């Protein structure tokens, strides 16, 4: 278990923009973090900013990650207080869930789902999935198949449904004698 709590105080001069929502205050928001990792079974982390006047939660990020079978699962909740947005009626909030797993033959699978929790509603946002592989002679090739679905549309941007297939080369250049002879076998 570990944590941190801090605040800064202005001794003179003008307040720097972005330190807190009340720019006339001498103190910045309290900045805090807490991490709990019991027996390496899962990891919980919280980071936040609280008002130095009334301890109102202005911003927070909470994440939980754990091994799930042969893969890894993580959940992340982000919140930002309405005070940061002049035209906002409510806090901004989102939740994301991600899963990744190594497969046979060096393949890796990953998927992410994002939900918008703002304004007291739960709205499904962007979904992504990917299948990728790295390897080849001197680890010089990667292959990725990506799928993305983003249902959000406004008057100028239409919803996105796309499938990408990418083949890439990395570490191009000289191939060592041992790698070349292994390739020829």
N, CA, C and O of each residue as an XYZ file, in Angstrom:
740
protein
N       0.849     -1.169      0.000
C       0.000      0.000      0.000
C       0.895      1.233      0.000
O       1.869      1.296      0.750
N       0.572      2.206     -0.832
C       1.330      3.450     -0.844
C       0.388      4.598     -1.165
O      -0.671      4.397     -1.760
N       0.776      5.799     -0.770
C      -0.065      6.957     -1.019
C       0.715      8.251     -0.979
O       1.890      8.286     -0.612
N       0.031      9.315     -1.366
C       0.650     10.644     -1.406
C      -0.450     11.675     -1.222
O      -1.569     11.488     -1.700
N      -0.132     12.764     -0.528
C      -1.036     13.897     -0.388
C      -0.194     15.155     -0.418
O       0.819     15.245      0.275
N      -0.614     16.144     -1.230
C       0.164     17.372     -1.318
C      -0.695     18.559     -1.696
O      -1.775     18.404     -2.265
N      -0.202     19.759     -1.372
C      -0.850     21.012     -1.735
C       0.260     22.060     -1.859
O       1.277     21.983     -1.170
N       0.055     23.023     -2.732
C       1.041     24.092     -2.830
C       0.388     25.402     -2.412
O      -0.827     25.557     -2.535
N       1.194     26.354     -1.915
C       0.701     27.654     -1.464
C       1.455     28.744     -2.203
O       2.680     28.699     -2.315
N       0.724     29.714     -2.700
C       1.310     30.854     -3.394
C       1.703     31.892     -2.351
O       0.868     32.321     -1.554
N       2.970     32.296     -2.353
C       3.442     33.311     -1.409
C       3.285     34.711     -1.965
O       3.001     35.647     -1.217
N       3.464     34.867     -3.270
C       3.290     36.177     -3.894
C       3.021     35.979     -5.381
O       3.182     34.879     -5.910
N       2.616     37.038     -6.036
C       2.356     36.983     -7.466
C       0.960     36.471     -7.771
O       0.135     36.263     -6.881
N       0.724     36.275     -9.065
C      -0.593     35.824     -9.507
C      -0.659     34.301     -9.552
O       0.356     33.629     -9.733
N      -1.844     33.779     -9.388
C      -2.053     32.341     -9.443
C      -1.901     31.840    -10.871
O      -2.430     32.445    -11.803
N      -1.188     30.749    -11.043
C      -1.038     30.133    -12.361
C      -2.356     29.499    -12.764
O      -3.020     28.858    -11.949
N      -2.727     29.676    -14.004
C      -3.972     29.083    -14.507
C      -3.881     27.570    -14.428
O      -2.842     26.981    -14.726
N      -4.981     26.947    -14.024
C      -5.043     25.496    -13.996
C      -4.700     24.858    -12.665
O      -4.822     23.641    -12.530
N      -4.272     25.641    -11.666
C      -3.963     25.040    -10.373
C      -5.219     24.603     -9.630
O      -5.218     23.571     -8.959
N      -6.261     25.364     -9.746
C      -7.518     25.003     -9.107
C      -8.654     25.741     -9.800
O      -8.418     26.571    -10.678
N      -9.879     25.438     -9.406
C     -11.024     26.068    -10.051
C     -11.249     27.482     -9.550
O     -11.806     28.308    -10.273
N     -10.833     27.778     -8.339
C     -10.963     29.132     -7.792
C      -9.606     29.816     -7.934
O      -8.739     29.649     -7.075
N      -9.410     30.584     -9.004
C      -8.112     31.160     -9.312
C      -7.671     32.235     -8.324
O      -6.514     32.653     -8.368
N      -8.549     32.699     -7.434
C      -8.178     33.697     -6.444
C      -7.627     33.089     -5.168
O      -7.196     33.823     -4.279
N      -7.630     31.790     -5.054
C      -7.196     31.093     -3.844
C      -5.659     31.076     -3.746
O      -4.971     30.990     -4.763
N      -5.134     31.157     -2.527
C      -3.689     31.074     -2.317
C      -3.177     29.642     -2.433
O      -2.005     29.417     -2.734
N      -4.063     28.677     -2.192
C      -3.670     27.273     -2.203
C      -4.162     26.578     -3.471
O      -5.231     26.889     -3.996
N      -3.371     25.649     -3.940
C      -3.796     24.820     -5.066
C      -4.769     23.764     -4.546
O      -5.000     23.670     -3.340
N      -5.326     22.986     -5.438
C      -6.104     21.826     -5.007
C      -5.174     20.863     -4.279
O      -3.970     20.837     -4.537
N      -5.742     20.066     -3.361
C      -4.993     18.965     -2.778
C      -4.845     17.902     -3.856
O      -5.805     17.590     -4.561
N      -3.669     17.356     -3.983
C      -3.404     16.281     -4.928
C      -3.131     15.041     -4.095
O      -2.316     15.072     -3.173
N      -3.817     13.941     -4.423
C      -3.675     12.734     -3.625
C      -3.639     11.505     -4.522
O      -4.186     11.505     -5.625
N      -2.987     10.462     -4.029
C      -2.996      9.175     -4.715
C      -2.919      8.070     -3.675
O      -2.374      8.251     -2.587
N      -3.473      6.934     -4.033
C      -3.444      5.760     -3.169
C      -3.371      4.533     -4.064
O      -4.153      4.396     -5.005
N      -2.434      3.644     -3.771
C      -2.274      2.397     -4.518
C      -2.312      1.236     -3.540
O      -1.634      1.249     -2.512
N      -3.114      0.231     -3.873
C      -3.221     -0.974     -3.059
C      -2.975     -2.163     -3.979
O      -3.623     -2.300     -5.017
N      -2.032     -3.021     -3.589
C      -1.696     -4.198     -4.373
C      -1.493     -5.371     -3.414
O      -0.353     -5.748     -3.143
N      -2.586     -5.957     -2.894
C      -2.449     -7.031     -1.904
C      -1.974     -8.334     -2.541
O      -2.614     -8.865     -3.449
N      -0.853     -8.836     -2.056
C      -0.302    -10.130     -2.473
C      -0.246    -10.279     -3.992
O      -0.362    -11.387     -4.517
N      -0.071     -9.168     -4.691
C       0.046     -9.167     -6.151
C      -1.102     -9.862     -6.870
O      -0.921    -10.372     -7.976
N      -2.295     -9.886     -6.247
C      -3.443    -10.526     -6.896
C      -4.188     -9.555     -7.801
O      -4.681     -9.951     -8.857
N      -4.277     -8.308     -7.409
C      -4.881     -7.263     -8.213
C      -4.265     -5.930     -7.795
O      -3.581     -5.842     -6.775
N      -4.511     -4.920     -8.577
C      -3.929     -3.618     -8.303
C      -5.040     -2.570     -8.371
O      -5.720     -2.457     -9.390
N      -5.227     -1.809     -7.302
C      -6.201     -0.720     -7.276
C      -5.422      0.578     -7.107
O      -4.551      0.688     -6.245
N      -5.752      1.565     -7.949
C      -5.062      2.847     -7.865
C      -6.079      3.966     -7.974
O      -6.957      3.936     -8.836
N      -5.957      4.956     -7.095
C      -6.828      6.129     -7.126
C      -5.948      7.371     -7.127
O      -5.005      7.479     -6.344
N      -6.270      8.308     -8.016
C      -5.597      9.601     -8.069
C      -6.687     10.659     -8.063
O      -7.715     10.481     -8.717
N      -6.491     11.740     -7.353
C      -7.529     12.759     -7.314
C      -7.023     14.138     -6.953
O      -5.913     14.312     -6.449
N      -7.885     15.123     -7.231
C      -7.640     16.515     -6.831
C      -8.875     16.970     -6.078
O      -9.997     16.825     -6.562
N      -8.663     17.521     -4.889
C      -9.750     17.994     -4.048
C      -9.583     19.485     -3.800
O      -8.462     19.975     -3.665
N     -10.694     20.205     -3.741
C     -10.671     21.642     -3.494
C     -10.027     21.926     -2.147
O     -10.325     21.254     -1.159
N      -9.153     22.909     -2.102
C      -8.505     23.273     -0.831
C      -9.453     24.042      0.085
O      -9.156     24.218      1.266
N     -10.596     24.506     -0.444
C     -11.558     25.244      0.388
C     -12.540     24.318      1.101
O     -12.750     24.434      2.309
N     -13.152     23.378      0.329
C     -14.205     22.561      0.935
C     -14.042     21.064      0.677
O     -14.967     20.290      0.927
N     -12.882     20.652      0.182
C     -12.561     19.246     -0.114
C     -13.505     18.596     -1.128
O     -13.668     17.376     -1.132
N     -14.126     19.411     -1.989
C     -14.944     18.880     -3.078
C     -14.027     18.162     -4.063
O     -12.951     18.665     -4.388
N     -14.439     17.005     -4.531
C     -13.647     16.243     -5.483
C     -13.749     16.897     -6.855
O     -14.814     16.877     -7.472
N     -12.651     17.476     -7.339
C     -12.634     18.159     -8.629
C     -12.256     17.237     -9.780
O     -12.710     17.430    -10.907
N     -11.434     16.242     -9.502
C     -10.988     15.329    -10.554
C     -10.548     14.029     -9.893
O      -9.939     14.047     -8.824
N     -10.861     12.890    -10.536
C     -10.383     11.621    -10.004
C     -10.214     10.598    -11.120
O     -10.869     10.663    -12.161
N      -9.324      9.663    -10.870
C      -9.113      8.528    -11.765
C      -8.920      7.308    -10.884
O      -8.017      7.270    -10.049
N      -9.775      6.310    -11.075
C      -9.703      5.076    -10.308
C      -9.492      3.939    -11.286
O     -10.211      3.834    -12.280
N      -8.517      3.090    -11.020
C      -8.283      1.957    -11.904
C      -8.105      0.678    -11.099
O      -7.547      0.679    -10.002
N      -8.591     -0.397    -11.670
C      -8.483     -1.736    -11.093
C      -7.956     -2.630    -12.187
O      -8.518     -2.661    -13.282
N      -6.889     -3.359    -11.918
C      -6.355     -4.284    -12.908
C      -6.015     -5.595    -12.223
O      -5.613     -5.632    -11.060
N      -6.191     -6.682    -12.990
C      -5.947     -7.999    -12.439
C      -5.758     -9.006    -13.564
O      -6.236     -8.816    -14.682
N      -5.057    -10.069    -13.242
C      -4.977    -11.187    -14.177
C      -6.325    -11.895    -14.146
O      -6.928    -12.066    -13.086
N      -6.783    -12.299    -15.310
C      -8.046    -13.010    -15.427
C      -7.804    -14.198    -16.341
O      -7.736    -14.053    -17.561
N      -7.675    -15.367    -15.745
C      -7.282    -16.534    -16.526
C      -5.873    -16.325    -17.038
O      -4.959    -16.058    -16.258
N      -5.686    -16.445    -18.353
C      -4.365    -16.227    -18.945
C      -4.220    -14.809    -19.493
O      -3.212    -14.486    -20.123
N      -5.213    -13.971    -19.258
C      -5.183    -12.600    -19.761
C      -5.134    -11.579    -18.646
O      -4.976    -11.925    -17.475
N      -5.271    -10.317    -19.019
C      -5.292     -9.206    -18.067
C      -6.521     -8.348    -18.319
O      -6.845     -8.027    -19.462
N      -7.203     -7.979    -17.239
C      -8.392     -7.140    -17.304
C      -8.125     -5.861    -16.538
O      -7.540     -5.895    -15.455
N      -8.550     -4.727    -17.092
C      -8.434     -3.470    -16.361
C      -9.696     -2.641    -16.561
O     -10.260     -2.592    -17.654
N     -10.123     -1.995    -15.492
C     -11.259     -1.083    -15.495
C     -10.746      0.271    -15.028
O      -9.983      0.350    -14.065
N     -11.164      1.338    -15.709
C     -10.724      2.688    -15.343
C     -11.922      3.625    -15.348
O     -12.682      3.667    -16.316
N     -12.090      4.377    -14.261
C     -13.161      5.369    -14.135
C     -12.511      6.746    -14.018
O     -11.658      6.959    -13.157
N     -12.912      7.676    -14.878
C     -12.416      9.054    -14.844
C     -13.570      9.997    -14.559
O     -14.671      9.811    -15.078
N     -13.325     11.010    -13.734
C     -14.342     12.000    -13.389
C     -13.690     13.365    -13.358
O     -12.581     13.523    -12.847
N     -14.390     14.364    -13.914
C     -13.929     15.746    -13.889
C     -15.118     16.622    -13.516
O     -16.165     16.556    -14.159
N     -14.961     17.442    -12.481
C     -16.069     18.244    -11.957
C     -16.558     19.282    -12.958
O     -15.790     19.784    -13.778
N     -17.844     19.593    -12.877
C     -18.457     20.568    -13.791
C     -17.844     21.956    -13.663
O     -17.956     22.764    -14.585
N     -17.206     22.244    -12.548
C     -16.607     23.561    -12.338
C     -15.548     23.882    -13.385
O     -15.232     25.053    -13.596
N     -14.998     22.875    -14.037
C     -13.972     23.105    -15.045
C     -14.550     23.500    -16.401
O     -13.806     23.906    -17.294
N     -15.862     23.387    -16.563
C     -16.502     23.676    -17.835
C     -17.553     24.756    -17.639
O     -18.522     24.543    -16.910
N     -17.384     25.885    -18.259
C     -18.277     27.016    -18.063
C     -19.716     26.699    -18.461
O     -20.645     27.203    -17.830
N     -19.923     25.888    -19.475
C     -21.279     25.625    -19.950
C     -21.825     24.273    -19.489
O     -22.870     23.839    -19.974
N     -21.153     23.613    -18.581
C     -21.566     22.276    -18.174
C     -22.609     22.310    -17.060
O     -22.523     23.125    -16.141
N     -23.587     21.423    -17.153
C     -24.596     21.288    -16.110
C     -24.273     20.165    -15.138
O     -24.916     20.047    -14.095
N     -23.294     19.347    -15.461
C     -23.005     18.167    -14.662
C     -21.526     17.814    -14.802
O     -20.823     18.374    -15.644
N     -21.061     16.882    -13.970
C     -19.693     16.396    -14.063
C     -19.513     15.604    -15.361
O     -20.483     15.111    -15.935
N     -18.278     15.489    -15.810
C     -17.940     14.622    -16.943
C     -17.392     13.334    -16.354
O     -16.556     13.352    -15.451
N     -17.878     12.213    -16.879
C     -17.493     10.919    -16.347
C     -17.381      9.902    -17.460
O     -18.156      9.945    -18.416
N     -16.417      8.975    -17.354
C     -16.336      7.883    -18.310
C     -15.756      6.650    -17.636
O     -15.029      6.743    -16.647
N     -16.091      5.501    -18.191
C     -15.616      4.214    -17.707
C     -15.088      3.443    -18.900
O     -15.724      3.412    -19.954
N     -13.928      2.819    -18.742
C     -13.399      1.983    -19.810
C     -13.005      0.626    -19.243
O     -12.545      0.514    -18.107
N     -13.198     -0.393    -20.061
C     -12.804     -1.755    -19.715
C     -11.899     -2.265    -20.824
O     -12.217     -2.118    -22.005
N     -10.775     -2.863    -20.452
C      -9.816     -3.398    -21.427
C      -9.431     -4.810    -21.031
O      -9.298     -5.132    -19.850
N      -9.255     -5.644    -22.047
C      -8.824     -7.018    -21.826
C      -7.744     -7.347    -22.846
O      -7.874     -6.993    -24.018
N      -6.693     -8.010    -22.422
C      -5.648     -8.448    -23.342
C      -5.220     -9.857    -22.964
O      -5.264    -10.253    -21.800
N      -4.801    -10.607    -23.992
C      -4.399    -11.989    -23.749
C      -3.399    -12.418    -24.815
O      -3.560    -12.119    -25.998
N      -2.366    -13.122    -24.371
C      -1.414    -13.710    -25.302
C      -1.991    -15.016    -25.811
O      -2.561    -15.795    -25.048
N      -1.838    -15.253    -27.120
C      -2.343    -16.461    -27.752
C      -1.168    -17.290    -28.262
O      -0.019    -16.857    -28.181
N      -1.448    -18.461    -28.777
C      -0.380    -19.316    -29.277
C       0.253    -18.710    -30.523
O      -0.376    -17.940    -31.249
N       1.504    -19.072    -30.754
C       2.208    -18.611    -31.941
C       2.644    -17.160    -31.876
O       2.976    -16.587    -32.913
N       2.658    -16.542    -30.706
C       3.094    -15.158    -30.570
C       2.026    -14.126    -30.863
O       2.327    -12.933    -30.910
N       0.796    -14.546    -31.060
C      -0.301    -13.610    -31.314
C      -0.784    -13.001    -30.011
O      -0.693    -13.632    -28.958
N      -1.288    -11.795    -30.072
C      -1.814    -11.064    -28.914
C      -3.199    -10.521    -29.273
O      -3.384     -9.938    -30.342
N      -4.168    -10.715    -28.380
C      -5.520    -10.183    -28.571
C      -5.763     -9.091    -27.542
O      -5.368     -9.234    -26.385
N      -6.415     -7.988    -27.952
C      -6.796     -6.941    -27.008
C      -8.119     -6.328    -27.441
O      -8.429     -6.252    -28.630
N      -8.893     -5.892    -26.451
C     -10.187     -5.257    -26.723
C     -10.440     -4.194    -25.662
O     -10.035     -4.344    -24.509
N     -11.116     -3.115    -26.064
C     -11.448     -2.022    -25.150
C     -12.854     -1.520    -25.442
O     -13.253     -1.397    -26.601
N     -13.603     -1.231    -24.378
C     -14.931     -0.632    -24.496
C     -14.955      0.613    -23.626
O     -14.492      0.587    -22.486
N     -15.495      1.704    -24.160
C     -15.579      2.972    -23.442
C     -17.044      3.370    -23.299
O     -17.808      3.298    -24.261
N     -17.436      3.792    -22.091
C     -18.789      4.281    -21.832
C     -18.710      5.716    -21.323
O     -17.821      6.047    -20.539
N     -19.625      6.561    -21.759
C     -19.758      7.931    -21.268
C     -20.827      7.902    -20.178
O     -21.963      7.504    -20.433
N     -20.468      8.319    -18.973
C     -21.399      8.311    -17.842
C     -21.854      9.720    -17.466
O     -22.459      9.910    -16.411
N     -21.573     10.702    -18.308
C     -21.922     12.093    -18.014
C     -23.425     12.305    -18.009
O     -24.172     11.562    -18.646
N     -23.852     13.307    -17.297
C     -25.247     13.751    -17.236
C     -26.187     12.660    -16.714
O     -27.361     12.628    -17.080
N     -25.678     11.773    -15.868
C     -26.510     10.743    -15.263
C     -26.971      9.661    -16.225
O     -27.884      8.901    -15.901
N     -26.357      9.573    -17.407
C     -26.728      8.574    -18.404
C     -25.544      7.655    -18.661
O     -24.394      8.040    -18.450
N     -25.824      6.452    -19.110
C     -24.781      5.532    -19.535
C     -24.902      5.360    -21.029
O     -25.881      4.797    -21.520
N     -23.905      5.845    -21.759
C     -23.937      5.779    -23.214
C     -22.690      5.038    -23.701
O     -21.559      5.426    -23.405
N     -22.926      3.975    -24.446
C     -21.817      3.202    -24.984
C     -21.110      4.021    -26.056
O     -21.739      4.549    -26.972
N     -19.808      4.114    -25.925
C     -18.999      4.875    -26.879
C     -18.108      3.928    -27.669
O     -18.555      2.861    -28.090
N     -16.906      4.293    -27.864
C     -15.972      3.600    -28.736
C     -15.656      2.169    -28.295
O     -15.409      1.910    -27.117
N     -15.668      1.242    -29.264
C     -15.272     -0.155    -29.048
C     -14.120     -0.461    -29.992
O     -14.160     -0.086    -31.163
N     -13.096     -1.141    -29.490
C     -11.981     -1.537    -30.336
C     -11.584     -2.970    -30.023
O     -11.764     -3.443    -28.901
N     -11.044     -3.655    -31.019
C     -10.489     -4.997    -30.847
C      -9.313     -5.118    -31.790
O      -9.329     -4.554    -32.885
N      -8.295     -5.846    -31.376
C      -7.103     -6.001    -32.213
C      -6.489     -7.377    -32.013
O      -6.509     -7.938    -30.917
N      -5.953     -7.895    -33.085
C      -5.196     -9.131    -33.082
C      -3.848     -8.777    -33.696
O      -3.800     -8.270    -34.817
N      -2.754     -9.034    -32.985
C      -1.450     -8.612    -33.483
C      -0.400     -9.695    -33.268
O      -0.530    -10.566    -32.408
N       0.635     -9.603    -34.080
C       1.757    -10.541    -34.021
C       3.043     -9.799    -34.312
O       3.081     -8.935    -35.187
N       4.105    -10.132    -33.578
C       5.449     -9.596    -33.808
C       6.393    -10.767    -33.972
O       6.309    -11.736    -33.217
N       7.286    -10.699    -34.938
C       8.237    -11.797    -35.106
C       9.021    -11.648    -36.381
O       9.294    -10.540    -36.842
N       9.382    -12.791    -36.947
C      10.180    -12.803    -38.157
C      11.653    -12.791    -37.829
O      12.046    -12.840    -36.664
N      12.474    -12.725    -38.879
C      13.922    -12.679    -38.716
C      14.275    -11.422    -37.935
O      13.897    -10.315    -38.320
N      14.992    -11.594    -36.852
C      15.402    -10.502    -35.959
C      14.213     -9.641    -35.530
O      14.340     -8.427    -35.370
N      13.071    -10.277    -35.349
C      11.869     -9.582    -34.875
C      11.575     -8.349    -35.736
O      11.349     -7.259    -35.210
N      11.580     -8.530    -37.068
C      11.486     -7.378    -37.968
C      10.097     -7.174    -38.578
O       9.918     -6.253    -39.375
N       9.126     -7.992    -38.232
C       7.824     -7.911    -38.880
C       6.721     -7.839    -37.831
O       6.796     -8.506    -36.799
N       5.702     -7.035    -38.093
C       4.518     -7.062    -37.244
C       3.275     -7.026    -38.127
O       3.253     -6.408    -39.191
N       2.261     -7.701    -37.651
C       0.981     -7.777    -38.340
C      -0.091     -7.417    -37.329
O      -0.096     -7.941    -36.215
N      -0.997     -6.530    -37.706
C      -2.084     -6.124    -36.816
C      -3.393     -6.072    -37.597
O      -3.456     -5.543    -38.707
N      -4.418     -6.627    -36.998
C      -5.769     -6.519    -37.535
C      -6.572     -5.765    -36.484
O      -6.761     -6.261    -35.374
N      -7.049     -4.561    -36.827
C      -7.781     -3.696    -35.886
C      -9.223     -3.536    -36.330
O      -9.515     -3.407    -37.519
N     -10.120     -3.545    -35.351
C     -11.510     -3.199    -35.621
C     -11.874     -2.055    -34.683
O     -11.523     -2.084    -33.504
N     -12.576     -1.045    -35.199
C     -13.013      0.085    -34.377
C     -14.465      0.406    -34.704
O     -14.856      0.494    -35.868
N     -15.249      0.578    -33.652
C     -16.642      1.003    -33.800
C     -16.845      2.199    -32.878
O     -16.668      2.095    -31.665
N     -17.218      3.331    -33.461
C     -17.498      4.535    -32.684
C     -18.854      5.060    -33.132
O     -18.949      5.686    -34.188
N     -19.925      4.815    -32.341
C     -21.268      5.195    -32.760
C     -21.562      6.686    -32.637
O     -22.591      7.153    -33.127
N     -20.674      7.438    -31.990
C     -20.931      8.853    -31.748
C     -20.891      9.621    -33.061
O     -19.947      9.514    -33.843
N     -21.916     10.375    -33.270
C     -21.960     11.202    -34.477
C     -22.540     12.561    -34.104
O     -23.488     12.651    -33.324
N     -21.969     13.597    -34.662
C     -22.581     14.914    -34.535
C     -22.883     15.382    -35.956
O     -22.778     14.596    -36.897
N     -23.240     16.593    -36.117
C     -23.679     17.033    -37.435
C     -22.571     17.006    -38.481
O     -22.855     16.943    -39.678
N     -21.297     17.052    -38.041
C     -20.187     17.092    -38.989
C     -19.398     15.781    -39.082
O     -18.663     15.572    -40.047
N     -19.542     14.910    -38.101
C     -18.759     13.681    -38.068
C     -19.705     12.497    -38.016
O     -20.575     12.428    -37.148
N     -19.539     11.568    -38.941
C     -20.405     10.393    -38.950
C     -19.790      9.293    -38.087
O     -18.610      9.348    -37.741
N     -20.593      8.308    -37.750
C     -20.140      7.181    -36.946
C     -19.032      6.435    -37.693
O     -18.940      6.509    -38.918
N     -18.204      5.726    -36.950
C     -17.071      5.013    -37.537
C     -17.224      3.517    -37.319
O     -17.454      3.067    -36.196
N     -17.098      2.759    -38.382
C     -16.949      1.307    -38.350
C     -15.827      1.005    -39.317
O     -15.997      1.152    -40.527
N     -14.682      0.586    -38.805
C     -13.571      0.340    -39.702
C     -12.774     -0.883    -39.294
O     -12.675     -1.216    -38.113
N     -12.213     -1.540    -40.283
C     -11.358     -2.699    -40.105
C     -10.053     -2.387    -40.823
O     -10.055     -2.071    -42.012
N      -8.945     -2.476    -40.105
C      -7.629     -2.179    -40.691
C      -6.759     -3.418    -40.627
O      -6.758     -4.134    -39.626
N      -6.037     -3.665    -41.671
C      -5.059     -4.738    -41.724
C      -3.713     -4.083    -42.016
O      -3.536     -3.463    -43.065
N      -2.766     -4.220    -41.093
C      -1.478     -3.534    -41.210
C      -0.348     -4.551    -41.163
O      -0.297     -5.399    -40.272
N       0.549     -4.457    -42.126
C       1.786     -5.226    -42.115
C       2.911     -4.205    -42.078
O       2.966     -3.299    -42.910
N       3.793     -4.353    -41.125
C       4.874     -3.382    -40.983
C       6.212     -4.051    -40.798
O       6.305     -5.170    -40.294
N       7.242     -3.353    -41.212
C       8.612     -3.820    -41.048
C       9.323     -2.883    -40.089
O       9.137     -1.666    -40.132
N      10.128     -3.458    -39.235
C      10.929     -2.657    -38.316
C      12.340     -3.232    -38.280
O      12.557     -4.359    -38.727
N      13.264     -2.506    -37.775
C      14.661     -2.944    -37.669
C      15.238     -3.331    -39.024
O      16.031     -4.269    -39.105
N      14.859     -2.635    -40.085
C      15.410     -2.954    -41.392
C      16.866     -2.523    -41.441
O      17.248     -1.506    -40.861
N      17.656     -3.294    -42.126
C      19.078     -2.987    -42.234
C      19.837     -4.281    -42.352
O      19.350     -5.250    -42.935
N      21.011     -4.297    -41.806
C      21.870     -5.471    -41.920
C      21.307     -6.638    -41.111
O      20.830     -6.473    -39.989
N      21.380     -7.808    -41.715
C      20.987     -9.039    -41.016
C      22.273     -9.776    -40.687
O      23.133     -9.961    -41.549
N      22.400    -10.192    -39.444
C      23.626    -10.855    -39.016
C      23.801    -12.179    -39.753
O      22.843    -12.745    -40.279
N      25.044    -12.663    -39.783
C      25.372    -13.914    -40.472
C      24.583    -15.071    -39.873
O      24.083    -15.920    -40.610
N      24.463    -15.119    -38.539
C      23.741    -16.220    -37.892
C      22.251    -16.172    -38.231
O      21.634    -17.217    -38.439
N      21.671    -14.982    -38.289
C      20.256    -14.867    -38.645
C      20.026    -15.243    -40.103
O      19.027    -15.885    -40.429
N      20.945    -14.847    -40.982
C      20.813    -15.182    -42.403
C      20.937    -16.674    -42.625
O      20.208    -17.247    -43.434
N      21.861    -17.313    -41.909
C      22.014    -18.762    -42.079
C      20.828    -19.497    -41.483
O      20.439    -20.541    -42.007
N      20.235    -18.987    -40.401
C      19.043    -19.621    -39.822
C      17.849    -19.470    -40.748
O      16.977    -20.338    -40.800
N      17.814    -18.366    -41.474
C      16.718    -18.110    -42.403
C      16.797    -19.043    -43.619
O      15.770    -19.432    -44.176
N      18.014    -19.394    -44.024
C      18.229    -20.245    -45.185
C      17.954    -21.716    -44.921
O      17.882    -22.495    -45.872
N      17.800    -22.119    -43.691
C      17.581    -23.545    -43.363
C      16.188    -23.985    -43.630
O      15.854    -25.149    -43.405
